[in-house]
Amino acid sequence: MRLKHLLGFDTLRGLIRLHTLLLVSLPLILAALFFTFFQRSQVIEAEREQLAASLAQDRNIVRTWMTERFADVEFLASLGGTYKNDRSGLAGAFRDYVKAHGSVTAVVYVTADGWTAIDTNADASVYLGDRDYFKAAKAGRPALVTGLFGRLSGKAICIFSAPVTDSQGKFDGLVFVPVQLDTLDAWLREARADPSSGVILCDGEGRILAPTTRADGDAAMSRVPPHLLAAGDTGFLFTDPAGREMIGAVVSLGLEGWRLVQAEPVSEVLAGYRRQSLWVVLGTLATIVLATPLVLRLCRNLERPLEILTGYARSLRAKGYDTTCPPDLGGPMPREIAELFEAFCAMAGEVRGHIEETERLSVLDALTGLYNRRFLFSGGAKLLDASARAGRPCTCLMLDLDHFKAINDSHGHRTGDQVLAHVAGRIAGAVRRSDLVARYGGEEFAVLLTGSDRQHGAELAERIRQALADAPCQVGDAYLPVTVSIGVAETRERVQFGESALDDLLARADKALYAAKAAGRDRVAAEEAD
């Protein structure tokens, strides 16, 4: 009692000072202890799991990209048999393919004796019979070669190759396609919610393939450290050469040793939480400092407003948290509290509206108003599952604008955007509400037709093609003719490409689209029945 009297804790002022000190110090101490012994490990563990899950999704993106590239080169290899006695025709088909694919630097046909017969980038014949991809083709296998750079562009490239066989199924050479890896950069950036997340694609030896800004650097900076390559896909902690504590994860693509790698400093992972903790501490301290002189007065003046607040809370809960919620004052109330109620109710309605609008825009393509590629893969998978459960077929139309690059080059990108919107409107107007229409990327569109077989899909595709051919796009006072090539494919029980029925359907429709392009454009090509 004597000590309390000396310290002044037997008075109201002393008690307020004591409790203020406790309110300031205890949250700081407890927050530091909580962060040090518990929250830090939870934040790191959550980030580790997020890294692993994110890389697993990216693996599907890269596999799809690789599958499409192999499908392209296999299609080009099949042309070797089609144009066996017409080298000039084969060379023309190769040049058309290069023009239609900006990331492809050349298409090369190598004969069975190892000499190049067609090279869209060179005229001189070169002996390639000692290359690994030639040996793989001779054994009947496609191949993928990395760690190369374009002679003219200086950009990182990889080579996709596939064997050519004659009518007897015997080895008759190979076709290979050098592909610039910056297209894969774009794929990863478009598919990820955070394009700057630092995902790295490397080969089995650790050479960085994407992003190409890392792959084009010096040798020391363009390789993934061996200890990071040896990590599993569950994520792990390690210390980098600079002494920083890092969290990383690695997933294998299962093709030619390719891996996806992501690592980030633990300090960056914890930065947000530390800032949040600091603001909480500062806010608590400021509140206590400002509130302490007013404690007694607040105790006298807040009793009645608190009773009104309690009654309003009960009323709000009884009305199901209606966003309009005009406060029932029930008598005099401080103006600030009444304004707070009104602002809160208005804000709640606005927030709900913003959330609904954000959810809507997240699945739409801003230019065309169609669904975007992300929704195609999420909503398309559900649509195919529903069709499969109902025992109904589903058909995919893959559409690509013919000579769209020429429109952009001749009339500008704004006109190109008008053409895309025009085509999107025609496609959307030709399908049912139950069908799914999406912008697949660039000038490509995808349509999923529920309950439609390949024949019906081909008929609808022809109507769309004819409708676009008959209705040029009006740009100012001019009319631009617009034609499309369309590939048609129907769902199958066996998945041939990718990991899902949707991956397979899109890949086969895309393959049929290439057939339509190769056949001269402005036409519909349906895959042959299984």
C-alpha distance (Angstrom), angle and dihedral (degrees) to the residues before:
residue distance angle dihedral
M1 . . .
R2 3.78 . .
L3 3.84 90.7 .
K4 3.79 91.2 49.7
H5 3.80 89.1 50.9
L6 3.81 92.1 49.5
L7 3.81 92.0 49.4
G8 3.77 92.3 43.3
F9 3.81 94.2 -120.3
D10 3.81 91.7 132.3
T11 3.80 89.6 71.5
L12 3.79 130.6 73.4
R13 3.78 90.9 -118.1
G14 3.81 91.2 52.3
L15 3.78 92.3 47.8
I16 3.81 90.8 50.3
R17 3.81 90.4 50.6
L18 3.80 91.1 48.2
H19 3.77 94.3 48.7
T20 3.81 91.2 44.1
L21 3.80 89.5 53.7
L22 3.79 90.8 48.9
L23 3.80 92.2 46.9
V24 3.80 90.3 52.3
S25 3.80 99.8 41.9
L26 3.80 102.7 36.8
P27 3.84 96.4 56.4
L28 3.81 90.2 48.6
I29 3.79 93.8 48.6
L30 3.81 94.3 42.4
A31 3.82 91.9 46.1
A32 3.82 91.0 51.6
L33 3.81 92.2 47.6
F34 3.80 92.3 44.6
F35 3.80 92.2 50.0
T36 3.81 94.0 44.6
F37 3.79 98.7 47.4
F38 3.78 106.3 25.6
Q39 3.79 121.2 4.7
R40 3.80 95.4 49.6
S41 3.80 92.9 60.0
Q42 3.80 91.4 44.3
V43 3.81 92.5 52.2
I44 3.81 91.5 48.1
E45 3.81 92.3 46.6
A46 3.80 91.9 49.5
E47 3.81 90.4 49.7
R48 3.81 91.1 48.1
E49 3.79 91.0 53.3
Q50 3.80 90.3 45.7
L51 3.80 91.4 52.4
A52 3.79 91.9 50.6
A53 3.82 93.3 46.9
S54 3.80 92.5 46.2
L55 3.81 92.5 50.3
A56 3.81 90.4 49.0
Q57 3.81 88.8 57.8
D58 3.79 91.8 46.0
R59 3.81 89.2 52.1
N60 3.81 89.6 64.0
I61 3.81 90.2 49.9
V62 3.81 93.8 52.9
R63 3.80 92.8 42.6
T64 3.78 89.6 53.4
W65 3.80 90.1 50.1
M66 3.82 91.9 49.4
T67 3.80 92.3 45.4
E68 3.78 90.8 53.2
R69 3.80 91.8 48.6
F70 3.82 91.5 50.4
A71 3.80 89.2 47.2
D72 3.82 88.7 53.0
V73 3.79 94.8 51.1
E74 3.81 92.1 44.1
F75 3.78 88.6 52.3
L76 3.80 90.4 50.2
A77 3.80 89.5 47.8
S78 3.79 89.8 53.2
L79 3.81 88.1 56.9
G80 3.80 87.3 62.6
G81 3.78 88.6 71.4
T82 3.79 93.3 41.4
Y83 3.81 92.8 52.9
K84 3.80 96.1 32.9
N85 3.81 93.6 134.3
D86 3.79 96.0 30.8
R87 3.79 109.4 67.4
S88 3.79 92.9 165.6
G89 3.80 90.9 54.4
L90 3.79 90.5 48.5
A91 3.80 91.0 49.6
G92 3.79 89.8 50.5
A93 3.80 91.5 51.9
F94 3.80 89.1 50.0
R95 3.80 92.1 50.9
D96 3.81 90.9 49.4
Y97 3.78 89.5 53.1
V98 3.82 92.3 50.3
K99 3.81 90.7 50.0
A100 3.81 91.1 51.2
H101 3.81 94.4 48.9
G102 3.78 114.7 54.8
S103 3.80 93.5 -171.1
V104 3.83 93.0 58.3
T105 3.80 113.0 87.9
A106 3.82 97.9 -171.8
V107 3.80 146.4 -20.3
V108 3.81 116.3 -131.2
Y109 3.79 129.0 -168.0
V110 3.82 115.8 -158.8
T111 3.80 119.8 -166.0
A112 3.79 124.5 -131.3
D113 3.82 90.5 -97.1
G114 3.82 91.6 59.4
W115 3.83 101.2 -104.9
T116 3.81 123.2 123.1
A117 3.78 111.2 -112.1
I118 3.82 98.9 175.7
D119 3.80 127.1 24.6
T120 3.80 117.1 166.1
N121 3.81 89.0 -156.4
A122 3.82 101.0 43.9
D123 3.79 140.5 30.5
A124 3.81 101.3 -155.4
S125 3.80 118.0 91.3
V126 3.81 115.0 -120.3
Y127 3.79 129.3 -165.8
L128 3.81 111.7 -120.2
G129 3.79 100.4 160.4
D130 3.81 91.7 114.1
R131 3.81 95.1 57.0
D132 3.80 121.1 109.3
Y133 3.78 93.4 -125.2
F134 3.82 89.9 54.5
K135 3.79 90.3 53.1
A136 3.79 90.4 47.9
A137 3.80 91.3 50.2
K138 3.80 90.1 49.0
A139 3.80 87.1 55.6
G140 3.80 89.1 51.8
R141 3.81 96.9 -105.4
P142 3.79 132.2 123.2
A143 3.80 114.8 -126.9
L144 3.77 141.1 -155.4
V145 3.83 122.9 -151.7
T146 3.82 123.1 -168.5
G147 3.80 138.1 177.0
L148 3.82 94.1 66.0
F149 3.81 133.0 126.4
G150 3.81 128.4 -152.8
R151 3.79 114.7 -102.6
L152 3.80 93.4 -137.8
S153 3.82 104.8 25.5
G154 3.81 97.6 36.3
K155 3.82 87.8 -143.2
A156 3.79 124.6 136.6
I157 3.80 111.6 -93.9
C158 3.77 139.5 175.3
I159 3.78 129.5 -154.1
F160 3.81 123.9 -128.2
S161 3.81 114.2 -165.5
A162 3.80 135.8 -179.1
P163 3.82 131.8 -177.0
V164 3.80 123.1 -107.5
T165 3.80 117.1 -139.1
D166 3.78 131.1 -167.6
S167 3.79 126.1 -128.8
Q168 3.83 89.3 -81.1
G169 3.79 91.9 54.9
K170 3.81 93.0 -109.4
F171 3.79 124.2 140.5
D172 3.79 110.3 -87.7
G173 3.80 102.4 167.8
L174 3.77 134.0 -75.0
V175 3.79 143.2 -93.0
F176 3.79 121.7 -139.6
V177 3.78 131.7 -174.3
P178 3.85 124.3 -158.8
V179 3.83 107.9 -145.2
Q180 3.80 125.4 -165.9
L181 3.78 109.6 -125.6
D182 3.81 93.9 -143.1
T183 3.82 87.2 85.6
L184 3.78 88.2 62.4
D185 3.82 87.1 51.7
A186 3.79 88.6 58.6
W187 3.80 92.3 47.7
L188 3.79 91.9 53.7
R189 3.81 93.3 44.9
E190 3.81 93.8 49.7
A191 3.80 94.9 45.7
R192 3.82 97.2 47.0
A193 3.78 123.5 80.7
D194 3.84 88.2 -141.1
P195 3.84 109.9 38.9
S196 3.84 91.1 -172.7
S197 3.81 94.3 57.4
G198 3.83 94.0 116.8
V199 3.81 101.3 -120.5
I200 3.82 111.4 170.2
L201 3.81 127.0 -158.7
C202 3.80 114.8 -155.1
D203 3.79 137.9 167.3
G204 3.79 127.7 -118.5
E205 3.81 92.0 -81.2
G206 3.78 93.2 52.5
R207 3.82 96.8 -104.7
I208 3.81 108.8 151.4
L209 3.81 111.8 -120.9
A210 3.80 99.6 173.2
P211 2.93 142.6 60.0
T212 3.78 85.7 42.9
T213 3.81 91.2 -149.7
R214 3.80 86.4 69.4
A215 3.80 94.6 39.0
D216 3.82 92.2 54.6
G217 3.81 93.7 53.2
D218 3.79 129.4 94.1
A219 3.79 121.2 -60.4
A220 3.81 94.7 -101.7
M221 3.80 93.4 54.4
S222 3.82 98.1 38.4
R223 3.81 98.0 66.1
V224 3.78 132.4 75.7
P225 3.84 113.0 -125.1
P226 3.84 113.1 -104.1
H227 3.80 93.8 -123.5
L228 3.81 89.6 57.1
L229 3.81 92.0 48.4
A230 3.80 89.5 54.6
A231 3.81 92.6 57.3
G232 3.78 122.5 107.8
D233 3.78 129.1 -120.7
T234 3.82 92.6 -102.0
G235 3.80 93.1 74.1
F236 3.79 130.2 -118.2
L237 3.80 144.4 -157.8
F238 3.80 122.6 -108.9
T239 3.79 142.4 156.2
D240 3.81 118.3 -112.3
P241 3.84 124.3 -142.4
A242 3.81 89.6 -93.1
G243 3.81 89.8 59.7
R244 3.80 95.4 -109.0
E245 3.79 120.6 142.3
M246 3.80 106.7 -120.4
I247 3.79 137.3 -172.7
G248 3.79 116.8 -148.5
A249 3.78 145.3 163.6
V250 3.81 135.8 -163.6
V251 3.82 130.7 -161.7
S252 3.79 126.3 -172.3
L253 3.78 120.3 -132.1
G254 3.80 91.7 -154.7
L255 3.82 91.7 -130.3
E256 3.80 122.5 104.9
G257 3.81 90.5 -28.0
W258 3.83 93.6 -66.8
R259 3.79 115.7 162.2
L260 3.78 138.3 -174.3
V261 3.81 114.2 -136.4
Q262 3.77 131.6 -172.9
A263 3.79 128.8 174.7
E264 3.77 133.6 166.1
P265 3.81 135.5 176.2
V266 3.78 115.7 -92.5
S267 3.81 87.3 -134.9
E268 3.82 89.9 64.3
V269 3.79 91.1 47.6
L270 3.80 90.2 53.8
A271 3.81 96.5 38.8
G272 3.78 95.2 87.8
Y273 3.78 93.2 49.1
R274 3.80 92.0 47.3
R275 3.79 91.6 51.2
Q276 3.77 90.2 47.9
S277 3.81 91.6 50.0
L278 3.80 90.8 48.6
W279 3.79 92.4 51.9
V280 3.79 90.8 48.0
V281 3.80 90.8 51.6
L282 3.80 93.0 46.1
G283 3.78 91.9 46.1
T284 3.78 91.9 49.4
L285 3.78 92.2 48.1
A286 3.80 93.2 47.6
T287 3.78 92.0 48.3
I288 3.79 92.9 51.2
V289 3.81 93.4 46.2
L290 3.79 92.2 50.5
A291 3.78 96.2 40.5
T292 3.80 99.6 47.1
P293 3.86 97.3 77.6
L294 3.79 90.1 47.7
V295 3.80 100.0 46.2
L296 3.79 96.5 103.8
R297 3.77 94.4 44.3
L298 3.79 92.2 45.8
C299 3.78 90.5 51.9
R300 3.80 89.7 57.2
N301 3.79 97.9 41.1
L302 3.81 102.7 39.5
E303 3.79 100.9 55.2
R304 3.77 96.1 85.6
P305 3.85 96.2 39.3
L306 3.79 88.5 50.5
E307 3.78 90.8 54.9
I308 3.80 88.9 52.0
L309 3.81 90.4 47.7
T310 3.79 90.6 52.1
G311 3.78 91.3 50.8
Y312 3.80 90.8 49.0
A313 3.80 91.6 49.7
R314 3.81 90.4 53.7
S315 3.80 90.4 47.9
L316 3.81 92.1 49.1
R317 3.79 92.1 50.3
A318 3.80 91.8 46.9
K319 3.83 90.1 53.9
G320 3.79 93.1 53.0
Y321 3.81 95.8 -107.1
D322 3.80 93.1 -68.6
T323 3.81 107.9 -160.5
T324 3.81 92.1 -136.1
C325 3.83 90.5 56.8
P326 3.81 100.6 157.7
P327 3.82 104.3 -164.1
D328 3.78 115.3 -109.9
L329 3.78 98.1 -139.9
G330 3.78 95.2 -168.6
G331 3.78 90.1 -163.3
P332 3.82 139.4 -19.1
M333 3.82 114.7 -17.9
P334 3.80 132.4 172.9
R335 3.78 109.4 -86.9
E336 3.81 92.7 -129.1
I337 3.80 92.6 57.6
A338 3.81 91.7 47.0
E339 3.81 90.5 50.0
L340 3.79 89.7 47.7
F341 3.80 90.3 55.1
E342 3.79 91.9 49.4
A343 3.80 92.9 46.8
F344 3.79 91.3 47.9
C345 3.79 93.0 50.9
A346 3.81 92.0 47.5
M347 3.78 91.8 46.8
A348 3.81 91.8 49.6
G349 3.80 90.7 54.8
E350 3.81 92.6 46.3
V351 3.79 92.9 47.8
R352 3.79 91.7 50.9
G353 3.80 90.0 49.6
H354 3.82 91.7 48.7
I355 3.79 91.2 49.9
E356 3.80 92.3 51.6
E357 3.82 91.4 47.1
T358 3.80 92.2 47.6
E359 3.80 91.5 50.4
R360 3.79 89.8 50.9
L361 3.81 95.2 48.0
S362 3.80 93.7 45.7
V363 3.81 90.7 70.1
L364 3.81 99.2 39.5
D365 3.78 132.4 84.0
A366 3.80 106.7 -123.2
L367 3.82 95.5 -144.1
T368 3.81 102.3 46.8
G369 3.79 102.9 22.1
L370 3.81 89.4 -128.2
Y371 3.77 124.6 123.4
N372 3.79 113.7 -79.0
R373 3.80 129.9 -123.8
R374 3.81 93.2 -94.1
F375 3.80 92.4 56.9
L376 3.80 90.6 44.6
F377 3.80 89.8 62.8
S378 3.82 96.1 41.4
G379 3.80 100.1 37.1
G380 3.80 93.1 33.7
A381 3.79 92.1 56.5
K382 3.82 90.4 52.6
L383 3.80 91.0 47.0
L384 3.82 92.0 52.1
D385 3.81 91.3 46.9
A386 3.80 91.1 51.9
S387 3.81 91.4 48.4
A388 3.80 91.1 48.5
R389 3.81 92.5 50.7
A390 3.80 90.0 49.8
G391 3.80 91.0 48.6
R392 3.79 92.0 -121.2
P393 3.81 126.8 134.2
C394 3.77 124.2 -116.5
T395 3.80 125.7 -154.4
C396 3.79 130.1 -159.1
L397 3.80 125.5 -148.9
M398 3.80 115.1 -161.4
L399 3.82 110.6 -164.5
D400 3.80 128.1 -170.2
L401 3.80 126.4 -177.8
D402 3.78 112.1 -120.1
H403 3.80 116.9 -122.9
F404 3.81 92.1 -5.5
K405 3.79 91.4 151.4
A406 3.79 88.9 58.9
I407 3.82 90.0 54.2
N408 3.80 90.9 52.2
D409 3.79 92.4 45.9
S410 3.80 94.7 46.6
H411 3.81 102.3 36.9
G412 3.80 105.4 19.8
H413 3.78 134.8 -107.8
R414 3.79 93.7 -78.0
T415 3.79 90.0 61.0
G416 3.79 88.4 44.9
D417 3.80 88.7 55.8
Q418 3.81 90.3 51.3
V419 3.79 90.0 51.6
L420 3.81 91.2 50.4
A421 3.80 91.2 50.2
H422 3.82 90.2 47.3
V423 3.81 92.4 51.9
A424 3.81 91.9 44.7
G425 3.79 91.1 53.8
R426 3.81 92.3 49.9
I427 3.80 92.2 49.6
A428 3.81 94.0 46.4
G429 3.79 90.7 49.3
A430 3.81 92.4 53.3
V431 3.82 98.7 55.6
R432 3.79 135.9 66.7
R433 3.79 126.2 -100.7
S434 3.80 88.9 -111.4
D435 3.82 92.0 58.7
L436 3.80 123.5 87.2
V437 3.80 120.6 -128.0
A438 3.81 119.0 -174.3
R439 3.76 139.5 168.4
Y440 3.80 102.2 -115.7
G441 3.79 95.6 -166.8
G442 3.80 138.0 -59.2
E443 3.79 107.0 -11.4
E444 3.83 94.8 -16.6
F445 3.80 124.8 105.9
A446 3.80 130.7 -173.0
V447 3.81 127.4 -153.9
L448 3.82 124.2 -168.4
L449 3.81 111.5 -159.1
T450 3.80 114.1 -160.2
G451 3.78 118.3 -145.8
S452 3.81 91.8 8.1
D453 3.78 127.1 121.8
R454 3.79 127.2 -148.6
Q455 3.81 93.9 -90.3
H456 3.80 93.7 52.6
G457 3.80 89.9 44.7
A458 3.79 91.3 52.5
E459 3.81 91.0 49.4
L460 3.80 91.9 50.7
A461 3.80 90.4 45.6
E462 3.80 90.0 53.9
R463 3.81 90.7 50.3
I464 3.79 90.7 51.1
R465 3.80 91.6 46.9
Q466 3.79 91.9 49.0
A467 3.81 92.7 45.0
L468 3.79 91.4 54.0
A469 3.79 92.4 44.8
D470 3.83 89.9 51.7
A471 3.81 95.1 45.9
P472 3.81 113.1 54.6
C473 3.79 117.5 -162.5
Q474 3.80 114.1 -98.8
V475 3.80 112.5 -134.7
G476 3.78 109.6 176.8
D477 3.79 106.4 -52.4
A478 3.80 93.7 -22.4
Y479 3.79 130.8 85.0
L480 3.79 118.8 -144.3
P481 3.81 117.6 -156.0
V482 3.80 111.4 -127.4
T483 3.79 125.7 -164.8
V484 3.78 131.0 175.7
S485 3.76 137.1 -159.7
I486 3.79 114.8 -140.4
G487 3.79 132.0 -161.4
V488 3.81 119.6 -160.3
A489 3.80 127.2 -159.1
E490 3.80 134.4 166.0
T491 3.80 128.2 -145.8
R492 3.79 117.6 -93.0
E493 3.77 132.7 -163.5
R494 3.81 92.8 -124.5
V495 3.81 118.4 65.4
Q496 3.79 109.3 -137.8
F497 3.81 102.0 168.5
G498 3.80 127.7 39.0
E499 3.78 126.8 -11.8
S500 3.80 102.9 -70.1
A501 3.78 140.4 43.7
L502 3.82 89.4 -107.1
D503 3.82 92.9 52.2
D504 3.80 89.2 49.9
L505 3.81 94.3 46.7
L506 3.81 93.6 48.9
A507 3.80 92.4 46.0
R508 3.81 92.9 51.1
A509 3.80 92.6 45.5
D510 3.80 88.3 49.7
K511 3.79 89.5 50.7
A512 3.80 90.0 51.8
L513 3.80 88.1 49.2
Y514 3.79 90.2 56.0
A515 3.79 88.0 51.3
A516 3.81 89.5 54.0
K517 3.80 90.1 49.1
A518 3.78 92.0 48.3
A519 3.80 90.8 48.9
G520 3.78 91.8 60.4
R521 3.86 107.3 -77.6
D522 3.81 127.6 -104.7
R523 3.77 91.6 76.0
V524 3.79 144.7 93.7
A525 3.80 121.7 -110.5
A526 3.81 119.9 -171.6
E527 3.77 121.7 -165.7
E528 3.74 116.6 -111.1
A529 3.79 117.8 -97.8
D530 3.80 114.8 -90.1
